Amino acid sequence: MKDLICLRCGTPLRCAGREKLQLGQTGWILGSLPKLLSGALEVDIYICPMCGKLEFYLPAEEFAEESIPQRKCPVCRRSHDFDAPLCPFCKHKYYAR
């Protein structure tokens, strides 16, 4: 783990461990299925004992472009992050309400 300092108060941060954060968005029709298919992102969590700020960092060994699942847009056919609610290129909305 890294030796990090809080950006707010300058106190050394304490490592709270590593957790997996669920990616994705719960849909109206399919419920949690899109969320389950999008996977999880593993992060290191650090806590400032003085001000209580939490900071999340990607583990160095997992920091890669392919660490987040990708999907192809049905409209423009370009790949982007799976958990995006709309295509960043053509703005196609996946979860229209």
Long-range contacts (C-beta under 8 A, 24 or more apart in sequence): 1-44, 2-44, 2-57, 4-46, 4-55, 4-57, 6-48, 6-50, 6-51, 6-53, 6-55, 7-53, 8-48, 8-51, 8-53, 9-48, 9-50, 9-51, 11-48, 11-49, 11-50, 11-51, 13-46, 13-47, 13-48, 13-55, 14-46, 14-47, 14-48, 14-49, 15-44, 15-45, 15-46, 16-45, 16-46, 16-47, 16-54, 17-44, 17-45, 18-42, 18-43, 18-44, 18-45, 18-59, 19-43, 19-45, 21-56, 23-68, 23-69, 23-82, 23-83, 24-82, 24-83, 25-83, 25-85, 25-95, 27-95, 28-95, 28-97, 34-94, 34-95, 37-82, 38-69, 38-82, 38-83, 39-68, 39-69, 39-82, 41-67, 41-68
